[in-house]
């Protein structure tokens, strides 16, 4: 049982490493859809956010749905304030780290302040930055996932030997 518990801990930690690139990929997909809804359909920001979240599940979809709800119900908040509020609420459920959060805060501070073309260019820039971060997260996952699995099994074995 001790070996299984150690292996379970190692596999759980390795699984968490895989969650970050997946959520970044979902974020990129949602921002791409958001850009289309803003540029081509000309929807208000809260409705565009809600529609961008429609195809995404999990914490990322919940993030976009909550930001849309905050903007719809409390229109006096700026998009940056709404994103900051939702990030504070959903922080433990999101696998994003500081770079992704800072990019989202900067993006939300610039949404609605310029024309559609400028917003589309800024969204493309943000998506490119997130793609680089995703590649870095994938590299980190590939390097460390196996190590966490091995450490979990070996730690369980070491604990079992010490108990015997």
N, C-alpha and C positions, 0 to 999 in steps of 0.2 A: 504494500500500500504506500509505503514511503517513496519507493522508486516511481510509482505511478503518479503520486502527488508532485514530485519534483519534475517529472516529464510534463505533467499538465501545466505547471507554472511556466516552464520553458516554452511550450507550444503556445500558451496564451500570450506571452510577451512577443513571440515571433509573429503571431497573428496581428497584434497591435501595430507592428511595423508595416504590415501590408495595408492597413486601414488608411493611413495618411495619403499614399499615392492614389488610392481609389477615390477618396473624398476630394482631392485636388482635381482629379479627372472629372468628377461630377460638377465641381465648381466651374471648370472651364466650359463644360457643356451648357450649364445654366447661364453663364455670362454670354456665351455665343447666342443662345436663344433670346436673352434679354436685349442684346444689341439688335437683333432682327426685329423684335417687337417695338423697340424705340425708333429705329430708323425707317422701317418699311411699313409698319402698321400704325405708327404714331399713337401708341397707347399711353395713357398716364402712367407714371412710374409705379404706383402701387399695383395697378392691374397688370402691367408688364412683368413685374416681379412675381405675381401670383401665377401667371401663365408660364413663366420660365421655370417655376418650381413644379409644374404639373407633371413633367416627365421624370422627375428625380425623386427618389425615395430616401429614407433614412434621415440622418441629421442635416444633411445639406439641403434637402428639399424642405425640411422643417424650418431651417434658417430662412430661406427665401419666403416661405409662407408667412412666418412671423414678422419679417420686415415689412412685407406687403400689408399685413393686418395692422401693424403699428402706424404705418403711413396713412392707411385708409381711415383709421379711427381717430388718430391724433395728428391731423394735418398741419398743426403748428410746428411739429418737429421737423428738422431738416433730415435729409436722407442719412447724413453722417451720424446724427444723434440716434436715429432709429437703428442703424447698423450697430453702433456701439452698445446700445441697450440690449439688442438681441444677442450680440456676441457675449456680453456679460452673463446673460441667462443660459445660453447653450454652450458656453465654453467647455464644461466638462464632457459634453457629449460629442464635441467636434475633435477630430484628430489634427486640426490645423495648428501650426505653430505661429510664432510671432510674425514671420515674413508674410504669410498668407493673410493674417489679420490686418497687418499694416497696409497691405495692398488694397484690401477691401475697404478700409477706412478712407484711404486716399481716393479710391474710385468713387465712393459714396459722397465724398466732399465735393467732387467735380460733376456729379450727375445733375442735370437740369440747369447748369450754369452757362451752357454754351449751346450752339446749334447741333442739329442731328449729325452732321458730318464730323464735327469735332468730337462729339461723344463717341461716334463709331470708331474714330482713330484712336481715342484714348482707351476704349474697350479692347481694341486689337493689341495695343501696347501691353495692357494688363494681362491679356490672355497669353501673349508671348512670354511675359515674365513668369506667369504661373506654369507654363510649359517647361521652362528651365528649372523651376523649383520642383516640378513633378519628376523630371529626370534625375535630379539630385536625390529626391526621396526614394525613387526606385533603386538607385545605386546603393543608398544607405540600407534599404531593406535587403537587397541581395547580399550585401556584405555581412550583415549582422543577424539575419533570421536564423541561419544555420548555427551560428555561435550560441544564440539563446536556447535553441533546441538541445544542443549538446550539453550546455551548462546545466540545463534543467535535469537531464537524465543523469549526468555525472554528479550533480549535487544530490540527487535522490539516492544514487548509489553510495556516495560518501556518507550520507546521513544513515543509510541502512547499515553500512559497515560499522559505523560508530555505535549504533544502537545494539549491534550484536556483540 
